[in-house]
Amino acid sequence: MVRAKSIDHGIPGRGSFMPMRDSIPRRADRDTLRRELGQNFLQDDRAVRNLVTHVEGDGRNVLEIGPGKGAITEELVRSFDTVTVVEMDPHWAAHVRRKFEGERVTVFQGDFLDFRIPRDIDTVVGNVPFGITTQILRSLLESTNWQSAALIVQWEVARKRAGRSGGSLLTTSWAPWYEFAVHDRVRASSFRPMPRVDGGVLTIRRRPQPLLPESASRAFQNFAEAVFTGPGRGLAEILRRHIPKRTYRSLADRHGIPDGGLPKDLTLTQWIALFQASQPGYAPGATGTRIPGQGGGAGGRDYDSEPNRAAVPGGRRYGPTRGGDPCAPRAQVRQTKGRQGARGSSYGRRTGR
């Protein structure tokens, strides 16, 4: 058996990997830190087992975000060959290290937002702090290494990300490459301390056949941001700045797009059709990318002309290169992303949508 490992980095402050402290802080200090980090530990064994039933992957390598006391980790150890955990609180990182000593568990102590997901990780699991769910989701979606994720987030956030209450900018921006689904509700009473709202299980799966190639990711996400933030009382007014009136009229009739509707009301089929129509060289009636199970082709540029390219968003991989450090802070990487594009829209970063 591989002994549990702990990886420490001595750069102080949030956004770095801090040295492990085995001393137990005073209760008042622990309570303050718990509130700052949004720690609500999952105590319901049935809820823990239920979360793990939604985990997909090849059963080999799983990454857990914020293990806390290790309740979910304990279930993951039973199902996966190796478990990697990222815990920001040095107290609980030390606790998990001790609890799973001798098991196939590797402990990284630091902020997940600065963590580079190793290339061998195929599955991500976590009870995500409700206060920073959007930041964690965006960081996760920007990585290209994993294939599926099962996360506990706030119930209304899970519904929103899965499109149950209409589309959002964040979900729409990544929908051609990922599938989002909401599952079971997790009652607030399942957590300690008990939060004010219920949680829910959100799953994200990388599409085996993306609906757009990587080369279109920057343009698609810019287009989605422009539509969500554009002026106008309805889609017809908003889109007239991006698509010729006659072209829009044809697409609206063909795909059932309501003139007075809002961006959140658009289906993924409609989004892709409108996006392709907004691109230079658009030819009405041309055959474009088809969305499996939704019928009909979206007219426009034939993005399927690049069958051998890895059609995943975000060309840069965040996983460690050979001999690299998987825990090196990603601050420098994030500074190079630019204002918009495949790394997530600036609007989403400002508003958390």
VENRAGI-V185292 format. One record per pair of residues at least 12 apart in sequence whose ideal C-beta (glycine too) atoms are under 6 Angstrom apart, sorted by the first residue. I is the first residue (numbers start at 1). J is the second residue. Records with the same first field share a line. If there is no record, write none. Layout:
I: J + J
This chain:
1: 102
2: 104
3: 102
4: 97 + 100 + 101 + 103 + 105
5: 106
6: 20 + 97 + 107
7: 108 + 327
8: 20 + 109
9: 327
14: 111
15: 111 + 114
16: 329
17: 110 + 327
18: 90
20: 90 + 94 + 109
21: 90
22: 94
37: 89
38: 129 + 130 + 131
40: 191 + 193 + 195
41: 68 + 69 + 192
42: 71 + 127 + 191
43: 192
44: 190
47: 186 + 190
48: 71 + 72 + 75
50: 184
51: 150 + 201
52: 75
54: 150 + 183 + 201 + 203
55: 123 + 125 + 150
56: 148
57: 122 + 123 + 148
58: 122
60: 81
61: 82 + 120 + 121 + 122
62: 76 + 80 + 83 + 123 + 125
63: 84 + 121 + 124
64: 85 + 125 + 126
65: 86 + 112 + 126
66: 126
67: 85 + 87 + 96
68: 92
70: 96 + 99
77: 103
82: 104
83: 105
84: 106
85: 107
86: 108 + 112 + 115
87: 109
88: 111
90: 109
93: 107 + 109
108: 327
113: 139
114: 329 + 330
116: 318 + 319 + 320 + 326
117: 143 + 145 + 319
118: 319 + 326
119: 145 + 319
121: 145 + 146
122: 146 + 147
123: 148
124: 146 + 149
125: 150
126: 151
127: 152
128: 151 + 153
130: 154
133: 153 + 157
134: 352
138: 344
141: 174
142: 314 + 343
143: 318
144: 312 + 314 + 317
145: 319
147: 206
148: 205
149: 204
150: 203
151: 202
152: 186 + 199
153: 202
154: 197
155: 185 + 198 + 199 + 200
158: 182 + 200 + 202
159: 182
161: 180 + 202
162: 180 + 181 + 182
166: 264
167: 264
168: 353
169: 228 + 348 + 353
170: 348 + 353
172: 224
173: 221 + 224
175: 268
176: 210 + 211 + 212
177: 207 + 210 + 313
178: 204 + 206
179: 205 + 207
180: 204
181: 203
182: 200 + 202
183: 201
184: 201
185: 198 + 200
186: 199
210: 311
211: 289 + 291
212: 303
213: 303 + 306 + 309 + 311
214: 311 + 312 + 315
216: 303
217: 313 + 342
218: 341 + 342
220: 275
221: 345
222: 340
223: 275 + 278
225: 345 + 347
227: 263
228: 263
229: 347
234: 259 + 260
235: 261
236: 259
242: 278
243: 277 + 278
247: 277
251: 273 + 277
255: 270 + 273
257: 270
269: 291 + 294
272: 298
273: 298
276: 288 + 298 + 300 + 301
277: 300
279: 301
282: 300
285: 299
286: 299
288: 300
289: 303
313: 342
314: 342
